[in-house]
Amino acid sequence: MGQILNRGRRASPRLPRAFRVFWFGEAVSLFGTATTATLLSLLAATQLDAGPG
């Protein structure tokens, strides 16, 4: 019966919820860090006339 319902798709084991939530949080954190670094540099260059040299 399982073979009929699967229709050739490979069954993938699901990761535990805590593990998925942890890595989602890590990805959001990295995205926030990259965004902040970019926006603070842009803000400093445009508003404070900071730049190389």
C-alpha positions as CSV (number, residue, x, y, z in Angstrom):
1,M,0.0,0.0,0.0
2,G,2.8,2.4,0.8
3,Q,4.4,1.8,-2.6
4,I,1.1,2.8,-4.3
5,L,0.8,6.0,-2.3
6,N,4.4,7.0,-2.8
7,R,4.4,6.7,-6.6
8,G,8.1,6.3,-6.8
9,R,9.1,9.2,-4.6
10,R,11.9,8.5,-2.2
11,A,10.9,8.7,1.5
12,S,12.9,11.3,3.2
13,P,13.4,11.2,6.9
14,R,12.4,14.4,8.7
15,L,14.8,16.1,11.0
16,P,13.7,16.8,14.6
17,R,11.8,20.1,15.0
18,A,14.3,21.5,17.4
19,F,17.1,21.0,14.9
20,R,15.2,22.7,12.1
21,V,14.2,25.6,14.3
22,F,17.8,26.0,15.5
23,W,19.2,26.2,11.9
24,F,16.4,28.5,10.8
25,G,17.4,30.8,13.7
26,E,21.0,30.6,12.6
27,A,20.1,31.5,9.1
28,V,18.1,34.5,10.2
29,S,21.0,35.6,12.4
30,L,23.5,35.4,9.6
31,F,21.1,37.4,7.3
32,G,20.7,40.0,10.0
33,T,24.4,40.3,10.5
34,A,25.2,40.7,6.8
35,T,22.4,43.3,6.4
36,T,23.6,45.3,9.4
37,A,27.2,45.3,8.2
38,T,26.1,46.5,4.8
39,L,23.7,49.2,6.0
40,L,26.0,50.6,8.7
41,S,28.8,51.0,6.1
42,L,26.4,52.6,3.7
43,L,25.1,54.9,6.4
44,A,28.6,55.9,7.5
45,A,29.6,56.7,3.9
46,T,26.6,58.7,3.0
47,Q,25.7,60.5,6.2
48,L,29.1,60.9,8.0
49,D,31.3,61.3,4.9
50,A,33.4,58.4,6.0
51,G,35.3,56.6,3.4
52,P,38.7,55.1,2.5
53,G,41.6,57.5,3.0
